[in-house]
């Protein structure tokens, strides 16, 4: 049985910047990109790797789902609302980095993974040799992750060290 990941813009953009959108894919996984997320990414510069990937069909055809009013009450962005609503409806995993969106998803019982978790998942599946190297590339590309979070996550999950 395949699992479904409903992906928000931030993980697409961040992983796209370092050429690692492949980390979102797996043989046992289906990616869904809600229309609201696709609209956000496609509004970016023509040179943006995430935009180029979506234009080339990455993630399949953007999906539409009714917005759940319980999600709307959280006052999060349109993309985050679509991701959490779709994941809630389908019993899927939401791929989100935004703190408020993650909180909403958690309260509503939606499984959540962020870009950090995507990288750790890829390392655990032996799809990359070093999670620390990918996380360094993400930080160098502008993703905001603090050293304490990275250090703890690397040690707890994959036994790697983080040199700040």
PyMOL commands that set and color helices and strands:
alter all, ss='L'
color gray80, all
select helices_A, chain A and resi 9-17+21-24+35-42+49-55+69-72+78-90+99-107+115-124+131-140+147-157
alter helices_A, ss='H'
color red, helices_A
select strands_A, chain A and resi 3-7+29-32+93-95+111-113
alter strands_A, ss='S'
color yellow, strands_A
deselect
rebuild
show_as cartoon
